[in-house]
Amino acid sequence: MATKNKAFETIPVGTKVSWHYRSAIGHGAVAGVSKMGTNADNTMYSVRETDHHPGEPAIVRHSGKALSRA
């Protein structure tokens, strides 16, 4: 019996998201997919942080599993 691949939807660009980082919560918006995975959880996203500090990158990468829609 052949298996059928289930398609999954990526998080659209511009969607506001948050994630846990150590004891803090980061906030930002999806800038795009940086690496397509095999499912929604292991797809890597580029996220433009809205609350980054000087010296930190403005765009970070997170897996879909780490992101929550805000």
MIDREN-534619 format. One line per field, with one value per residue: residue number from 0; residue in three letters; x, y, z of N, C-alpha, C in turn. Coordinates in nm, 3 decimals, always signed. Example, Ala and Ser with C-alpha at 12.3 -4.5 7.8 and 13.67 -1.06 7.14 Angstrom:
num = [0	1] .
residuo = [ALA	SER] .
n.X = [+1.319	+1.285] .
n.Y = [-0.569	-0.225] .
n.Z = [+0.780	+0.708] .
ca.X = [+1.230	+1.367] .
ca.Y = [-0.450	-0.106] .
ca.Z = [+0.780	+0.714] .
c.X = [+1.320	+1.290] .
c.Y = [-0.330	+0.003] .
c.Z = [+0.780	+0.787] .
This chain:
num = [0	1	2	3	4	5	6	7	8	9	10	11	12	13	14	15	16	17	18	19	20	21	22	23	24	25	26	27	28	29	30	31	32	33	34	35	36	37	38	39	40	41	42	43	44	45	46	47	48	49	50	51	52	53	54	55	56	57	58	59	60	61	62	63	64	65	66	67	68	69] .
residuo = [MET	ALA	THR	LYS	ASN	LYS	ALA	PHE	GLU	THR	ILE	PRO	VAL	GLY	THR	LYS	VAL	SER	TRP	HIS	TYR	ARG	SER	ALA	ILE	GLY	HIS	GLY	ALA	VAL	ALA	GLY	VAL	SER	LYS	MET	GLY	THR	ASN	ALA	ASP	ASN	THR	MET	TYR	SER	VAL	ARG	GLU	THR	ASP	HIS	HIS	PRO	GLY	GLU	PRO	ALA	ILE	VAL	ARG	HIS	SER	GLY	LYS	ALA	LEU	SER	ARG	ALA] .
n.X = [+0.084	+0.064	+0.187	+0.055	+0.184	+0.129	+0.040	+0.159	+0.099	+0.296	+0.398	+0.264	+0.439	+0.499	+0.334	+0.269	+0.464	+0.571	+0.823	+0.986	+1.279	+1.533	+1.474	+1.304	+1.070	+1.055	+0.963	+0.827	+0.806	+0.732	+0.972	+1.023	+1.066	+1.345	+1.455	+1.309	+1.128	+1.028	+0.788	+0.553	+0.667	+0.950	+1.033	+1.231	+1.229	+1.289	+1.292	+1.199	+1.302	+1.125	+1.201	+1.478	+1.808	+2.076	+2.354	+2.265	+2.141	+1.904	+1.742	+1.646	+1.667	+1.426	+1.264	+0.952	+0.820	+0.901	+0.777	+0.500	+0.190	+0.113] .
n.Y = [-0.117	+0.213	+0.511	+0.831	+1.153	+1.393	+1.720	+2.022	+2.340	+2.631	+2.888	+3.199	+3.480	+3.768	+3.704	+3.744	+3.621	+3.436	+3.311	+3.093	+3.169	+3.076	+3.219	+3.405	+3.559	+3.579	+3.807	+3.864	+3.879	+3.663	+3.635	+3.475	+3.144	+2.965	+2.715	+2.446	+2.193	+1.851	+1.847	+2.058	+2.115	+2.080	+2.261	+2.539	+2.879	+3.221	+3.487	+3.814	+3.993	+4.192	+4.297	+4.306	+4.349	+4.596	+4.485	+4.227	+3.995	+4.109	+3.941	+3.615	+3.253	+3.000	+2.690	+2.563	+2.432	+2.564	+2.808	+3.019	+3.140	+3.479] .
n.Z = [+0.000	-0.091	+0.057	+0.126	+0.103	+0.348	+0.313	+0.460	+0.610	+0.601	+0.834	+0.766	+0.616	+0.808	+1.018	+1.359	+1.619	+1.913	+2.144	+2.375	+2.552	+2.738	+3.043	+2.948	+2.717	+2.374	+2.111	+1.789	+1.427	+1.157	+0.906	+0.695	+0.548	+0.643	+0.615	+0.471	+0.625	+0.698	+0.819	+1.001	+1.250	+1.232	+1.041	+0.966	+1.058	+0.970	+1.185	+1.256	+1.520	+1.756	+1.992	+2.033	+2.171	+2.161	+1.973	+1.949	+1.703	+1.458	+1.318	+1.382	+1.394	+1.424	+1.504	+1.383	+1.585	+1.815	+1.800	+1.881	+1.782	+1.816] .
ca.X = [+0.000	+0.142	+0.148	+0.038	+0.243	+0.035	+0.094	+0.141	+0.109	+0.397	+0.347	+0.277	+0.526	+0.432	+0.259	+0.332	+0.493	+0.653	+0.894	+1.054	+1.424	+1.579	+1.365	+1.235	+0.987	+1.087	+0.850	+0.868	+0.720	+0.797	+1.028	+1.024	+1.114	+1.488	+1.484	+1.187	+1.140	+0.935	+0.660	+0.544	+0.752	+1.094	+1.061	+1.300	+1.180	+1.361	+1.199	+1.250	+1.270	+1.080	+1.252	+1.618	+1.896	+2.192	+2.454	+2.200	+2.090	+1.763	+1.670	+1.690	+1.605	+1.359	+1.182	+0.809	+0.778	+0.931	+0.701	+0.357	+0.129	+0.076] .
ca.Y = [+0.000	+0.336	+0.615	+0.962	+1.260	+1.495	+1.854	+2.107	+2.481	+2.706	+3.010	+3.307	+3.595	+3.878	+3.655	+3.773	+3.499	+3.447	+3.188	+3.094	+3.167	+3.071	+3.258	+3.518	+3.530	+3.665	+3.845	+3.908	+3.846	+3.572	+3.701	+3.377	+3.009	+2.958	+2.578	+2.367	+2.063	+1.748	+1.875	+2.194	+2.132	+2.090	+2.366	+2.649	+3.010	+3.343	+3.572	+3.948	+4.024	+4.328	+4.340	+4.268	+4.447	+4.630	+4.380	+4.101	+3.999	+4.149	+3.825	+3.490	+3.134	+2.910	+2.585	+2.583	+2.378	+2.663	+2.932	+3.026	+3.258	+3.576] .
ca.Z = [+0.000	-0.101	+0.153	+0.065	+0.184	+0.394	+0.300	+0.577	+0.579	+0.676	+0.897	+0.667	+0.643	+0.877	+1.133	+1.487	+1.695	+2.034	+2.175	+2.504	+2.545	+2.877	+3.132	+2.885	+2.601	+2.261	+2.028	+1.657	+1.314	+1.063	+0.789	+0.587	+0.578	+0.615	+0.572	+0.469	+0.689	+0.652	+0.884	+1.053	+1.367	+1.204	+0.944	+1.031	+1.017	+1.004	+1.260	+1.286	+1.659	+1.783	+2.122	+2.048	+2.235	+2.078	+1.967	+1.915	+1.566	+1.443	+1.265	+1.443	+1.336	+1.519	+1.443	+1.396	+1.715	+1.920	+1.781	+1.911	+1.720	+1.918] .
c.X = [+0.089	+0.092	+0.142	+0.099	+0.136	+0.103	+0.070	+0.160	+0.217	+0.330	+0.368	+0.372	+0.443	+0.351	+0.336	+0.344	+0.569	+0.718	+0.960	+1.204	+1.477	+1.464	+1.283	+1.146	+1.023	+0.962	+0.902	+0.765	+0.799	+0.843	+1.031	+1.069	+1.263	+1.530	+1.355	+1.214	+1.041	+0.798	+0.664	+0.640	+0.900	+1.129	+1.122	+1.255	+1.280	+1.258	+1.266	+1.204	+1.225	+1.141	+1.399	+1.700	+2.012	+2.298	+2.396	+2.149	+1.943	+1.678	+1.731	+1.618	+1.546	+1.282	+1.034	+0.756	+0.798	+0.843	+0.554	+0.303	+0.078	-0.058] .
c.Y = [+0.124	+0.436	+0.748	+1.067	+1.361	+1.631	+1.931	+2.251	+2.545	+2.828	+3.124	+3.419	+3.705	+3.834	+3.685	+3.644	+3.532	+3.313	+3.204	+3.086	+3.183	+3.111	+3.374	+3.468	+3.630	+3.693	+3.893	+3.870	+3.758	+3.651	+3.606	+3.242	+3.006	+2.818	+2.496	+2.230	+1.965	+1.763	+2.016	+2.218	+2.149	+2.184	+2.484	+2.782	+3.119	+3.435	+3.705	+3.984	+4.169	+4.382	+4.302	+4.383	+4.480	+4.520	+4.244	+4.109	+4.037	+4.034	+3.700	+3.374	+3.049	+2.805	+2.618	+2.534	+2.479	+2.787	+2.915	+3.152	+3.351	+3.640] .
c.Z = [+0.000	+0.003	+0.080	+0.157	+0.221	+0.383	+0.430	+0.535	+0.663	+0.738	+0.798	+0.713	+0.707	+0.999	+1.261	+1.567	+1.823	+2.059	+2.311	+2.481	+2.686	+2.968	+3.076	+2.772	+2.493	+2.179	+1.893	+1.552	+1.217	+0.941	+0.670	+0.637	+0.546	+0.573	+0.584	+0.532	+0.631	+0.717	+0.943	+1.170	+1.334	+1.089	+1.019	+0.970	+1.055	+1.068	+1.291	+1.427	+1.673	+1.912	+2.141	+2.107	+2.141	+2.087	+1.937	+1.771	+1.562	+1.392	+1.325	+1.375	+1.447	+1.442	+1.465	+1.530	+1.826	+1.913	+1.819	+1.845	+1.829	+1.888] .
